[in-house]
Amino acid sequence: MELDGRLVNSIFINGEWQAAASGNIKDVYNPSTMEKIKAFSYGGKTEANEAVEAAKAAFPLWSAKTARERSTLLYKAYHTMLERKEAIATILTTEQGKPLAEARGEIESAASYLLWYAEEANRLYGETIPSSHPHKRFFVIPQPIGVIAAITPWNFPASMITRKLGPALAAGCTVVLKPASQTPLTAIAIVKVFEDAGFPKGVLNLVTGDAAAIGDAFMENEDVRLITFTGSTAVGKLLMRGSAANVKKLSLELGGHAPIIVFADADLDLAVKMSLLSKFRNCGQTCICANRIYVHDSIEKDFREKLIKQLKLMKLGNGLEEQVEIGPLIDEHAVRKVKEQVDDALSKGAILEYGGKAWNGELQGHFFEPTVISNVTDEMKVMSEETFGPLLPIQTFDQEAEAIAKANDTQYGLAAYLFTENIHRALRVMEKLEYGIIGINDVFPAAAEAPFGGIKQSGQGKEGGREGIIEFVEMKYVSMGIK
Ligand code: ADP
């Protein structure tokens, strides 16, 4: 699938592709090469409110369709997306930078949410409650909430969209989508999938453009009943504050600061491999990726040496080249942030084991060498701030309780991982970790059929699983008197 021309009319309202009313446009860059790829329409409040109006108008018809009808369209979108896997993956890598193999994996994962919610649409059951009153009957029926505003990030520009659209559309809601301005082209390609699958006009609308203006419109507009957001904790808080005026519902997937704990009884080779994959997938730009690694004193040297040996084999470069395993960061700001955390740690006594500086090779892009530091202490920024980049700090511990306490000592609560071959320890530690998602001998917990979501300042609500569709319904309670 091709996006025609250099300038793309990227706003999609009531079934029509259009430019911003202001005529404003913005460039999309390839973060590997800094080439301008395309320019897209840069909309704002006007377009956001028009899109909400279209979604509101489409809601009565869409919500009145049978679950089977909605499900059939989602199946079509699922198949269409997989047919276009290679084309969409290429667009994704070109504007986001991740290696093509990862982009292909993301498209498969993105499609899996459409499949799962095509299935779940038909299983959105209500309840009857045994009544305490002989002349009353009690029911609970799930009904779609209404117009949903979805705001999505650039790190998973495909799967973060379908993880919201799948359940929202399956439940009978209509949607206005606002993707990240770094990666609008993947969003356009996905909206075209829905268009071509035959979703009725107005059911799904796309507004690209000024995040703050569009976000304000979503918060102010009373017809938006729920905002589903994936992004930073700072913007999540802003959306919470702004939604208070209308008591608008929110589903928030925010930042993370995941620990990996490697116990002395771990399968060391597995722990090394998984730590590398967790940290350097998507160049460390994943909210559930390892931010800090706690390794038992007795195995730290072995762990570190094995890890660095394997890391040296990983090729950095343009994600479009098949051999490349680590791509660029999204922008200059991201490079600066990693550099700042490295410098801060080294100034406080960390040892640089590998990497440590920006890298360009033959390219102009936003690259940073995959970096490993040891002798890390709690005072270093990397141990309390989300890095969102390829920096892997190793700290040691002696006691199990100490590792748990360190892992929990953060305002974040998204994902945490532990490696051990001892089943007793695995269960004991898992129960004590204050996180929404735990990986035991696993660092890839996300799956369409499982509830993904954080606690504490990592957010509220779940995406995926049965819980993911419940976010988009109101449970209406009915009390019926009978003679
Ligand atoms: P990141 O730092 O990873 O880019 P952000 O939270 O800034 O995370 O971005 C995630 C999404 O939120 C993007 O679609 C972005 O455009 C959007 N966004 C950024 N600022 C605002 C805002 N003030 N209101 C609404 N959405 C916003």
Boltz pocket constraint, residues with backbone or C-beta under 6 A from the ligand:
constraints:
  - pocket:
      binder: B
      contacts: [[A, 151], [A, 152], [A, 153], [A, 154], [A, 178], [A, 179], [A, 180], [A, 181], [A, 209], [A, 211], [A, 212], [A, 213], [A, 214], [A, 215], [A, 216], [A, 230], [A, 231], [A, 232], [A, 233], [A, 235], [A, 236], [A, 238]]
      max_distance: 6.0
